[in-house]
């Protein structure tokens, strides 16, 4: 699982199917943060040194939740292509 300066990046991880049976009880008990459920798993960490070669601009883990995030991504892409 990649780990950035902001913490775990679970959406970019490779998961074993068997992980579901380990962490599902946590979610059924009310836990809602996958990063908390990670404590029940053996996680191989991919630090910045491992993934930075694929992302020299620091965009790999951009979070796009708002219109402003989308606009920023479009500006960056346009600048990159000019």
N, C-alpha and C positions, 0 to 999 in steps of 0.2 A: 504494500500500500504506500503510495507516495505521501510524503510529509513535507509541507512547505513551511514558510515562516509563519503562516496563519494556522498551522496545525495539520491534522489528518485530512486527506483528500479522498474520502471513501467512494465518491462517484467515479474516480479514475482508477480504482483498484481492480485486481483480478480476485474473484471470490470463488471458493470451493462450494459446491452444492451442500456439502456437509456442514458448512458454517451456519446455515439456516436453522438446523435442529438445535444448535448450541445457543444462538441468540434469540430465537423466536420466543422462548419463555420470558425473556426480559421484556420484550415488547408486549406480550400478553399481560405482564404484570404492571404495565403502565409506562415503562421507559419509552421515550420518544426520540432520543438522540442516538444515532448509530455510533457516534464517537464514544459514548458511555458503554455501549454494548461490546465494543472492541476489547474491553478488559477481560472478557470471557474467552477470547481467542488468542492463539499464537499468531502474531502478525509479523511478517517480514517487512521491514521498513525500507523504502526507497528514499533516501535523503536527496537533497538538492544535487549533490555531486553525481548521483545516478541518473537523474532525469534532465538536468540542465542542458545537456548536449542537444536535446530535442526542443529546447525552449530558451534560446538565448535572450529573448525579449521579455521573458517573465509573464507570458500570457496564457500559459497552459491551464492554469486554474482560475482564470477570470470567472467571476460569478455575475451572471446577467439576469437580474431580477426586475430591473426597472427600465423605463424608457431612457433615462439618463445613461444607464449602463450600456444599453443598445447603441445609443448615439455615440458614446465614447468608442465603442468597438468599431463602428462604421467610420469614424474619423481616423482611427488608427489604421484600418485597412486601406482607406483611401490614400493616406499619407505614404503608406508602404508601397502602393502601386503607382505612385507618381514619380 
